[in-house]
């Protein structure tokens, strides 16, 4: 009796334990949250939710709401190196910010987003995808750029609705694929990004199957397929090893390590693990995926263009959090803060540590800037990763330093266009002429230097003593030459002209050389000396002629 009476309670207890376990596995939100695939597993979902309640309804209104800059200096003269992929999301809420993008420094732009209706496979909205000027502007500026459409599905319930073992089979997946094919064809776009965040463990196989089906449908039309990965995937829900052959790019969302639910304020994208900030870091995430056989060449590292703000209990680093205060885009940070951030050497991140405007406590803002991202980009190059994935383009609108950083690390000088080639050819001709002219200038400069040197040497002989010697020699030689050389007839025949010339020379010498005759200078320039000697010689000839005429033949006088 006792044995039979004891058996039912034991059996009932076992049944209750089994039912409880099933209930926990299938319905407990806490248990499901443990499937969360990163520190902040819904990085893009949070930003989407933030903007979904705002009033702008189209691209132009969003541009006005965001205060898109009218004109921003372009980072021209560069194109991307062939070995790197620079991928960036353009979220619909950044409106017309694309007008300030440096398309020459982008490989791929992903429009955000096709908001999936998980129960049908169609979309709740694609926002301005069908009308946005982004696509035409990008293609006109950079014919090689690719435009993708991002499909978003956030949260466990939505992903279970679409990918669940029963619900995810067949029709819904095909509706999504057909819808994407039509939207891509309509805008002549180049592919898709699948951004499913918060996928549960039970949907792992269904997610893999869907991605393979999508690849089978899109690849024959040469479409690109990309997929986001969480920073942390402890249950290996995203089967990168199996999917690598079906997907072109995997964008690891390496941000959100410290987020709205963190107990301490800290870097949203720490580069390396540390004792202060823990093991969660960009390099830790990449290392884990590498161990899962994710090819480095297909890996894009997520780059946050935003920061998080916390009210803190102190100004210590790190500090406990009172509450999360919100997020700021890079543009807002540059506008709201005097730009001299501190730099944390453990996380390689920038931050501001300040007192609230109402003096009611402390705040910390953590973000990534030119210095911290430069370190990350150097690592991308060193590890030969595929490139970077920017979340999000337009969040730095009005500022060029992050574009300049991309140009510096991943760019190269742009090839010349045809007009530029013609201009360069003309510049080459001008340069050649300038080169010849420079040679001519050098020749004459050398000649001038030589002459000046000769003049300097001659100046050593330009003394009164030398002049007197030459003067005496002239007085003696020229009259004698007159008698020796038979020039008397010539002088007689041209006496009037000769007397005129002699008189003119005498007058000129008196005008220009009166200082020599009056001031008795230490130096007599060669030109002055020559002029006086000529005057003396002609005067001597004149006197000799007169004397000869008077003494020997008076008829010879004119």
C-alpha positions in Angstrom: 0.0 0.0 0.0 2.7 2.4 1.0 4.6 1.7 -2.1 1.7 2.3 -4.4 0.8 5.5 -2.5 4.4 6.9 -2.8 4.6 6.4 -6.6 2.1 9.0 -7.8 3.8 12.0 -6.0 7.2 11.1 -7.5 5.7 10.8 -11.0 3.8 14.0 -10.6 6.9 15.8 -9.4 8.8 14.7 -12.5 6.0 15.8 -14.7 5.9 19.2 -13.0 9.7 19.6 -13.4 9.5 18.8 -17.2 6.6 21.2 -17.7 8.4 23.9 -15.8 11.6 23.4 -17.9 9.6 23.6 -21.1 7.8 26.7 -19.9 11.1 28.4 -19.1 12.6 27.5 -22.4 9.7 28.6 -24.5 8.2 31.6 -22.7 10.6 33.1 -20.2 11.8 36.5 -21.4 14.8 36.3 -19.1 15.9 32.9 -20.6 15.4 34.3 -24.1 17.4 37.4 -23.2 20.4 35.2 -22.5 20.4 34.4 -26.2 21.1 38.0 -26.8 24.0 38.1 -29.2 26.0 41.1 -28.0 26.6 43.4 -25.2 24.1 45.7 -26.8 22.5 43.2 -29.2 20.1 45.8 -30.7 22.6 48.5 -31.7 20.7 49.7 -34.8 17.3 49.0 -33.3 17.8 51.6 -30.5 18.6 54.3 -33.0 15.7 53.3 -35.2 13.3 53.4 -32.3 14.6 56.8 -31.3 13.7 58.3 -34.7 10.5 56.4 -35.4 8.6 58.7 -33.1 9.7 61.9 -34.7 7.5 63.9 -37.1 9.5 64.4 -40.4 7.9 62.3 -43.2 10.2 62.6 -46.1 13.8 63.1 -47.1 13.7 66.9 -47.4 12.0 67.3 -44.0 14.5 65.0 -42.4 17.3 67.1 -43.9 15.8 70.2 -42.5 15.2 68.6 -39.1 18.8 67.4 -38.9 20.1 70.8 -40.0 22.1 69.4 -42.9 24.9 71.8 -43.8 24.4 73.8 -47.0 28.0 73.5 -48.1 30.9 71.4 -46.8 34.4 71.4 -48.1 35.0 68.2 -50.2 37.9 65.9 -49.6 38.9 65.8 -53.3 41.9 64.3 -55.1 41.6 60.8 -53.6 40.0 57.4 -54.5 40.0 54.3 -52.4 42.7 51.7 -52.8 41.4 48.5 -54.5 42.3 46.4 -51.4 39.9 48.0 -49.0 36.1 48.3 -48.6 34.6 51.4 -47.1 31.0 50.6 -46.4 28.6 53.0 -44.8 24.9 53.1 -43.8 22.7 56.0 -44.8 19.8 55.9 -42.4 16.6 57.5 -43.7 16.5 60.0 -40.8 19.7 61.6 -42.1 17.7 62.9 -45.0 19.6 64.9 -47.6 22.9 64.6 -45.7 24.2 62.5 -48.7 24.6 65.7 -50.6 27.7 66.3 -48.5 29.1 62.7 -48.8 32.5 62.2 -50.3 31.4 59.4 -52.7 35.0 59.1 -54.0 35.9 57.7 -50.5 33.1 55.1 -50.3 32.8 51.7 -51.9 29.3 50.9 -50.7 26.3 52.7 -49.3 23.5 50.8 -47.6 20.2 52.6 -47.4 18.5 52.0 -44.1 16.0 50.5 -44.2 13.5 48.0 -45.5 11.6 47.4 -42.2 10.4 43.8 -42.5 6.9 42.7 -41.6 7.9 39.4 -40.1 4.4 37.9 -40.4 4.2 38.5 -44.2 7.8 38.9 -45.5 6.8 42.2 -47.1 7.8 45.6 -45.7 6.1 47.9 -43.2 7.9 50.7 -44.9 11.0 51.3 -47.1 10.9 55.1 -46.2 12.3 57.1 -49.2 14.0 54.2 -51.0 11.8 54.6 -54.1 12.4 58.3 -54.5 15.7 59.2 -52.7 18.2 61.2 -54.7 21.0 59.3 -52.9 21.3 56.7 -55.6 21.6 59.0 -58.6 23.9 61.3 -56.8 26.2 58.5 -55.7 26.4 56.9 -59.1 27.0 60.2 -60.9 29.9 61.0 -58.6 31.4 57.5 -58.4 30.2 55.0 -61.1 31.9 52.2 -59.2 30.0 52.7 -56.0 27.5 50.1 -54.9 24.1 50.9 -53.4 22.5 48.3 -51.1 19.1 48.1 -49.4 19.2 47.1 -45.7 16.5 44.7 -44.4 15.9 45.1 -40.7 14.2 42.8 -38.2 14.8 43.5 -34.5 14.1 41.5 -31.4 13.5 37.8 -30.6 9.8 37.8 -31.2 10.1 39.4 -34.7 12.9 37.0 -35.7 10.9 34.0 -34.4 7.9 35.1 -36.3 9.9 35.3 -39.5 12.5 32.5 -39.0 10.7 30.2 -36.6 10.8 26.5 -37.4 7.2 26.4 -38.6 6.5 30.0 -39.5 9.7 30.8 -41.2 9.5 28.1 -43.9 8.5 28.8 -47.4 6.1 31.6 -48.2 7.3 34.5 -46.0 10.9 34.0 -47.1 9.9 33.9 -50.7 7.8 37.1 -50.3 10.8 38.9 -48.9 13.1 37.7 -51.7 10.6 38.6 -54.4 10.1 42.0 -52.8 13.8 42.7 -52.7 14.3 41.7 -56.3 11.6 44.1 -57.4 12.9 47.0 -55.3 16.5 46.5 -56.4 15.5 46.3 -60.0 13.3 49.4 -59.8 16.2 51.6 -58.5 19.0 49.8 -60.4 20.7 49.0 -57.0 23.4 46.5 -56.3 22.3 44.3 -53.5 21.1 43.9 -49.9 22.2 43.9 -46.3 20.5 41.6 -43.9 20.4 43.2 -40.4 18.6 40.7 -38.2 19.4 41.6 -34.5 18.4 39.5 -31.6 18.0 36.1 -33.3 17.4 33.2 -30.8 19.2 29.9 -30.7 16.3 28.0 -32.1 16.3 30.1 -35.2 20.0 29.4 -36.1 19.4 26.8 -38.8 16.5 28.7 -40.2 18.6 31.9 -40.5 21.3 30.0 -42.3 18.8 28.4 -44.7 17.3 31.7 -45.5 20.6 33.4 -46.2 21.5 30.5 -48.6 18.2 30.8 -50.3 18.7 34.5 -50.7 22.1 34.0 -52.1 20.7 31.4 -54.6 18.2 33.9 -55.8 20.3 37.1 -56.0 23.8 35.8 -57.0 22.8 34.9 -60.5 21.9 38.5 -61.1 25.3 39.6 -59.7 23.8 41.2 -56.6 26.0 41.8 -53.5 24.9 40.3 -50.2 26.1 41.6 -46.8 25.1 40.6 -43.3 25.5 42.2 -39.9 27.0 40.3 -37.0 26.7 41.1 -33.3 29.9 42.1 -31.4 29.3 39.0 -29.2 27.7 35.8 -30.4 28.2 33.3 -27.5 25.9 30.7 -28.9 27.3 30.9 -32.4 23.8 31.6 -33.9 25.4 33.3 -36.9 27.0 30.3 -38.7 29.8 32.3 -40.4 31.7 29.3 -41.4 28.9 27.9 -43.4 27.7 31.3 -44.7 31.0 32.5 -45.9 30.5 31.1 -49.4 27.1 32.7 -49.8 27.8 36.2 -48.4 30.2 38.9 -49.7 30.6 41.0 -46.6 30.1 40.4 -42.8 29.9 43.7 -40.9 30.7 43.1 -37.3 28.9 45.7 -35.2 31.8 46.4 -32.9 30.1 49.1 -30.8 27.7 49.1 -27.9 30.1 47.5 -25.5 29.0 50.2 -23.0 25.4 51.2 -23.5 22.2 52.4 -21.9 22.1 49.3 -19.6 25.7 49.5 -18.4 26.4 50.0 -14.7 29.5 52.0 -15.4 30.2 54.7 -18.0 32.7 53.6 -20.5 33.9 53.4 -24.1 31.3 52.2 -26.7 34.0 50.7 -28.9 37.2 49.8 -26.9 39.9 48.6 -29.2 41.6 46.1 -26.8 40.6 44.2 -23.7 41.9 45.6 -20.4 41.5 45.1 -16.6 39.6 48.4 -16.4 37.1 47.8 -19.2 36.9 44.0 -19.3 37.4 41.5 -22.1 34.7 42.9 -24.4 36.5 44.8 -27.2 36.9 45.2 -30.9 39.8 42.9 -31.1 38.2 40.3 -28.8 35.1 40.2 -31.1 37.2 39.9 -34.3 39.3 37.2 -32.7 36.3 35.1 -31.8 34.9 35.3 -35.3 38.4 34.4 -36.7 38.3 31.2 -34.6 34.9 30.5 -36.2 36.6 30.7 -39.6 35.3 34.0 -40.7 37.6 35.1 -43.5 39.5 38.3 -42.7 39.1 39.4 -46.3 35.3 39.4 -45.9 35.3 41.1 -42.5 34.2 44.7 -42.1 34.8 46.3 -38.7 32.0 48.5 -37.5 32.8 52.1 -36.9 30.5 54.2 -34.6 30.0 57.9 -35.5 28.2 58.5 -32.2 28.8 58.6 -28.5 26.9 57.8 -25.3 26.4 60.1 -22.3 25.8 59.0 -18.7 25.1 60.8 -15.5 27.8 59.5 -13.2 28.3 59.4 -9.4 31.8 60.8 -9.7 34.5 62.0 -12.1 36.5 58.8 -11.7 37.4 56.6 -14.6 35.5 54.4 -14.6 32.6 55.7 -12.6 29.3 54.2 -11.5 26.2 55.3 -13.4 23.3 57.2 -12.0 21.4 57.0 -15.3 21.8 56.9 -19.0 21.4 60.4 -20.5 21.3 59.5 -24.2 23.4 59.4 -27.3 25.1 62.1 -29.5 26.1 62.0 -33.1 29.7 63.0 -33.9 28.2 66.2 -35.3 26.4 67.0 -32.1 29.5 66.3 -30.1 31.5 68.7 -32.2 28.8 71.4 -32.0 28.1 71.1 -28.3 31.6 70.7 -26.8 34.8 72.8 -27.0 36.8 70.2 -29.0 39.6 69.1 -26.8 38.6 65.6 -25.6 40.6 63.5 -23.3 42.0 60.2 -24.5 41.9 56.9 -22.6 45.0 54.9 -23.3 43.5 51.6 -22.2 40.5 51.6 -24.5 42.0 53.9 -27.2 38.8 56.0 -27.0 38.0 59.7 -26.6 35.8 61.1 -23.7 34.7 64.2 -22.0 34.4 64.3 -18.2 32.3 67.3 -17.1 29.8 68.9 -14.7 26.2 69.2 -15.9 25.0 72.6 -17.0 22.7 72.9 -14.0 25.6 72.0 -11.6 23.5 69.0 -10.4 26.1 66.3 -10.9 28.7 64.7 -13.2 28.5 63.5 -16.7 30.7 61.4 -19.0 30.6 61.3 -22.8 32.4 58.4 -24.5 32.9 58.4 -28.3 35.4 57.7 -31.1 37.3 60.5 -32.9 40.0 61.0 -35.4 42.8 59.8 -33.1 41.0 56.6 -31.8 39.7 55.7 -35.3 43.1 56.2 -36.7 44.4 53.5 -34.4 41.6 51.2 -35.4 42.2 51.8 -39.1 45.9 51.0 -38.7 44.8 47.7 -37.2 42.5 47.0 -40.1 45.4 47.5 -42.5 47.8 45.4 -40.3 45.5 42.5 -40.0 44.5 42.7 -43.7 40.8 42.8 -42.9 38.3 43.6 -45.6 37.6 47.2 -44.5 35.2 49.2 -42.3 31.5 49.6 -41.9 30.4 53.1 -40.8 27.3 53.6 -38.5 26.3 56.0 -39.7 27.0 58.3 -42.7 25.8 61.8 -42.1 26.4 61.7 -38.4 29.5 63.8 -39.0 27.7 66.3 -41.3 29.5 69.6 -41.5 32.9 68.2 -40.5 35.6 66.8 -42.7 38.2 65.3 -40.3 36.8 61.7 -40.4 36.7 61.9 -44.2 40.2 63.1 -44.2 41.2 60.2 -42.0 39.7 57.7 -44.5 41.6 59.4 -47.3 44.8 59.2 -45.4 44.5 55.6 -44.4 42.6 54.0 -47.2 43.0 56.4 -50.1 45.4 57.1 -53.0 45.7 60.0 -55.4 42.8 60.0 -57.9 43.6 59.5 -61.6 43.2 62.6 -63.7 40.0 63.2 -65.7 40.3 64.2 -69.4 40.0 67.9 -68.7 42.5 67.5 -65.9 44.8 65.6 -68.2 44.6 68.5 -70.8 45.3 70.9 -68.0 48.2 68.8 -66.8 49.6 68.7 -70.4 49.4 72.5 -70.6 51.0 72.8 -67.2 53.8 70.5 -68.5 54.4 72.8 -71.5 54.5 75.8 -69.2 56.9 73.9 -66.9 59.1 73.1 -69.9 59.2 76.8 -71.0 59.9 77.8 -67.5 62.7 75.3 -67.4 64.3 76.7 -70.5 63.8 80.3 -69.2 65.5 79.2 -66.0 68.5 77.9 -68.0 68.7 81.2 -69.9 68.5 83.1 -66.7 71.2 81.0 -65.2 73.4 81.6 -68.3 73.0 85.3 -68.1 73.5 85.3 -64.4 76.7 83.4 -64.8 77.8 85.8 -67.6 76.9 88.8 -65.5 78.8 87.3 -62.6 81.9 86.8 -64.9 81.7 90.3 -66.2 81.3 91.7 -62.7 84.4 89.7 -61.7 86.3 91.0 -64.6 85.2 94.6 -63.9 86.3 94.0 -60.3 89.7 92.9 -61.4 90.0 95.9 -63.9 89.0 98.3 -61.1 92.4 97.5 -59.6 94.0 99.3 -62.6 91.5 102.3 -62.5 93.8 104.6 -60.6 95.1 108.1 -61.2 98.6 106.9 -61.6 97.7 104.5 -64.4 95.6 107.2 -66.0 98.5 109.7 -66.0 100.8 107.0 -67.5 98.4 106.3 -70.3 97.8 110.0 -70.8 101.5 110.8 -71.2 101.8 107.8 -73.5 98.9 109.0 -75.6 100.3 112.5 -75.9 103.6 111.1 -77.1 102.4 108.3 -79.3 99.5 109.9 -81.2 101.4 113.0 -82.5 104.4 110.8 -83.5 101.9 108.4 -85.3 100.6 111.4 -87.1 104.0 112.1 -88.7 104.9 108.5 -89.2 101.6 107.3 -90.6 100.4 109.0 -93.7 97.1 110.4 -92.5 97.8 114.0 -93.1 96.0 113.9 -96.5 92.9 112.3 -94.8 92.9 115.0 -92.2 93.3 117.7 -94.7 90.4 116.4 -96.8 88.1 116.0 -93.8 89.3 118.7 -91.6 85.9 120.3 -90.9 84.3 117.0 -89.8 87.3 116.1 -87.8 87.4 119.4 -85.9 83.7 119.0 -85.2 84.2 115.5 -83.8 87.2 116.5 -81.7 85.3 119.4 -80.3 82.3 117.2 -79.4 84.5 114.6 -77.7 86.2 117.3 -75.7 82.8 118.8 -74.6 81.5 115.3 -73.6 84.6 114.5 -71.7 84.4 117.8 -69.8 80.7 117.2 -69.0 81.1 113.6 -67.8 84.5 113.7 -66.4 84.7 117.1 -64.8 84.8 115.4 -61.4 88.0 113.7 -62.3 89.6 117.0 -63.4 88.2 118.8 -60.3 88.0 116.3 -57.4 91.1 114.2 -58.0 89.3 110.9 -57.2 91.1 107.8 -55.9 89.6 105.6 -58.6 89.0 106.5 -62.3 86.4 104.2 -64.0 87.7 102.6 -67.1 85.0 104.2 -69.2 85.9 107.7 -68.0 89.6 106.9 -68.5 89.0 105.7 -72.1 86.9 108.8 -73.0 89.6 111.2 -71.7 92.3 109.3 -73.5 90.4 109.5 -76.8 89.9 113.2 -76.2 93.6 113.6 -75.5 94.6 111.6 -78.6 92.3 113.6 -80.9 93.5 116.8 -79.3 97.1 115.8 -79.9 96.4 115.0 -83.5 94.7 118.3 -83.9 97.6 120.2 -82.4 100.1 118.2 -84.4 98.2 119.0 -87.5 98.1 122.7 -86.6 101.8 122.8 -85.8 102.7 121.0 -89.0 100.6 123.4 -91.1 102.0 126.4 -89.4 105.7 125.4 -89.5 106.0 123.4 -92.6 103.1 124.2 -94.9 100.7 127.0 -94.1 98.5 126.1 -97.0 97.5 122.9 -95.3 95.4 124.9 -92.9 91.7 124.6 -93.4 
